[in-house]
Amino acid sequence: MSSPSVAPWQQTLRRLAVAVLAVVLSLGLAACDGGSAKTPPVISPEAMATIERQTEGLLTAKARLGDLAALVNDRNWVFARNLIHGPLQEVGREMLYINQLLLPADRAEANARANRLKDALAELDEAARLQDGDRMRKDYIAVASAFGTYLEVVPAEALSTAEANLAAAAAGPSGQVPIAEGESLPIEAPAAG
């Protein structure tokens, strides 16, 4: 049994068909790759709005650090612990929500910084419980520092919007921010749009 002979023009046609098929497959695979057409990941507008709300809570808690410093300096153990377990207690939850909404590449660093802040608050609470004034001062510095380093991982857009929202809320409906008793400075309303 010998194979039927194939005409030279049929062999050329087969080779041409295989070559065309190879080119089509190559171009198809190259088009699917996306190469340089990939867009960087971004945080959705809904997620950014949630991050902004949670950041407002963080900034409100951070604003209480002055009160906490006064309690540490006065060695007021009870009220220092009340502040830690009261207004500052929500910090961990707010950071958790923010971290879940960050880009995947940023989450590990955000979680590490959040843990440092939570650990610093726990250490400060323990120093107050033990009524150790020197340790409280050292641990307060760690808390203040950890707040600053955590806020560095919050997207700049969310941070600036949260700061503006808090400033507007402090100004109240009149647009006036109290400076001293009986004095105030006008604040420009944010541009609509």
Secondary structure, 3 states (H helix, E strand, C coil): CCCCCCCHHHHHHHHHHHHHHHHHHHHHHHHHHCHHHCCCCCCCHHHHHHHHHHHHHHHHHHHCHHHHHHHHHCCCHHHHHHHHHCHHHHHHHHHHHHHHHCCHHHHHHHHHHHHHHHHHHHHHHHHHHCCCHHHHHHHHHHHHHHHHHHHCCCCHHHHHHHHHHHHHHHHCCCCEEEEECCEEEECCCCCCC
